[in-house]
Amino acid sequence: MSLKIYINGTLYDKEDAKISVYDHGLLYGDGVFEGIRSYGGKVFRLKEHLDRLWLSAKAIMLEIPISKDEMARAIESTLAVNSITDGYIRLVITRGCGTLGLDPNKCSDPQVIIITDRIALYPEEFYEKGLEIITASVPRIHPAALSPRIKSLNYLNNILAKIEGLQAGCIEALMLNHKGEVSECTGDNVFLVRNGGLFTPPNDAGILEGVTREAVMELAVEAGIEVQQIPLTRHDVYIADECFLTGTAAEVVPVVKIDGRSIGDGTPGPMTRDFIARFRRLTGR
Ligand code: PMP
């Protein structure tokens, strides 16, 4: 049976789920999105994801034509019709169909799209052995130009860094901000461990405020570990005892090498392994 996709209140077969070529989401990357997980039939941190989606939309003056409650119900029914209990949910709101000019006022009908699909999990090896990554040469976009706190459909900045990573044989790449400080990876937030303390770049470092990042910071408080949100440099990554990434798809994944240098002893450290276990318990995996 074909996967059903929700567009503006109607469920379409995947093959028939189509958006106009005049949609400014396609023409200009004018829109916002979310990536969410469902574990054992329960949507993980739905409220946080919907809040972030609505704030991203507000920041670009895009009005989502349904309420958060309606969105939550639409997600539930799309998951149900596709019989997905453990999967990935992609919400996309585009500016809608307009003219070939930039003017968003000419777009009358924002499109609300819900895709629910099975998820291709990262191989368990990534969690056991850790990732090797590089620092991308392309910096994270300047927050004054387009805030990375907006999860917009314009992901070219991240894609350029991802290409650099892939060319070096790495599935993730570290991005520095306009000041040369650590911001985040192309689709994940970054944490460092040093002398028993946990560090992550602050909200104004050019990051998306990750829902997984927030969950990990809560788990740290529960575990009695101090988390410091302070500016970090590439040097801090090089001399860290441990490093891990957080994201909806990756969950908590260790990084053991960056730019050819081993982090700590080059294996996933004890705090990283502890957070992987804590996060799995949190999601019920
Ligand atoms: N940074 C970027 C640029 C991302 O795209 C993502 C994934 N959505 C994250 C960080 C991690 O955020 P979350 O934990 O909410 O998935």
Residues whose N, C-alpha, C, O or C-beta is under 5 A from the ligand:
A	BS01	PMP	G35 E184 C185 T186 G187 D188 N189 L208 E209 G210 V211 T212 R213 T246 G247 T248
